[in-house]
Amino acid sequence: MSTTATSTFSAHTSDYREGVMLNICDLDILGKKIVEDKQSMDISVEYYGGNIVCREEASRLLAEATIINMAGKNIVSLAVELGLGSMDGARIISGVPFMIVFNM
């Protein structure tokens, strides 16, 4: 899995305790509900919505955040490429990976 240079993401940041929480997803799944069997995940605009960012900006945000909630093949792949986790740590619902990283 690797991201392309044209991948775009929706990113929302907020101050959290002594750091920054980043909620980020692939732009193409923003606003969708992912469902498989009894599992579901809302990729809500309220939670993941914010700024539309390119791969380079997403890389910077991932490196700076202390808590990261991410959803989507491209953003999880980018986080793995940056050494922030592994696919073994991702939860996959209906083919869409989700990952939470504590980057202390």
N, C-alpha and C positions, 0 to 999 in steps of 0.2 A: 504494500500500500504506500503510495507516495503522492504528495500533493502537487498540483501543477502551479505554475507561476500565476495563472489567472484565477485561482481559487479565491472566493470572497467569503467573508464571515460576518456575522452580526455579533457585536461585543458590547457588554454592559459591565462597567466597573463600579465598585463602591468601596468606600473605606470600611474596613472591618478590623476592630480592635487596633492592633499595632501595624496592620498591613493593608493589603488590597485584595478584595475578592473579585475574580473575573468570571463572568458567565459568558460563554462564547459557543456559537454553533455555526455549522455550515449554513450559509444564507438560504439555500434551497429548501431547508426543512423548517425554517422559522415559521411559526404559526400553525404547525401541523401537530397532530396527535399520533404517536407511534404506538401500535397495539400488536401484541402477539400473545395468544392464549389469555391468561389472566393478568399479564403484565401490560402496563401502559405508561407512557411518558408524554406529557404535554411540553412541546417546545414553544412555550408562550412568549409573545411579544413583551409582556410585562417583565418576564424573568431574563430572557436572552436578548431582547431588543435593545437597540442603542445605536451605536455607530457602525456603519458598514466599513469594514477594514480589509485590506489586501493581505497577502501572505506575509510580507515583510513586517507590517504593523502588528499582525497577529503574533508573529514570532517575538517581537519586542514585548507585547503585553503578557504573553505566556512566561517570558523570562522574569518579568518584574512582579507578577502576582504571587501572593502567598497562599491563596486558596483558589483553585480553578475548577469550575464545573463546566464540562464540555460535552457537546453532542454532535455527532456527525462523522462520517468517514474521513473527510479531509482534515478537520481540526484535530481529531484523535491521532491520525497519521502524522500530522505535523508535530504534535507533542511527543510522539514516540521518536521521530527523527531528531528532535532536540534533546532527547534523553530524559524527558520528564515522566516517563512511565513505559509500560510495555502493553502489548495487546492482551497479555494474560490478565492484566488488571482491568480490562474493559468489560463492561456488561453490554451484551448485544441483545437488542430487542428488534425483531423483524428486520434484521440485517443492518441496523443502525447502532454503532458503538457509542457508549456513554462512558465517561471517565471522570473521576474526582481526584485531584492531586493536591496534596498539602506540600507546598514548596517553601519550607522554612529555612 
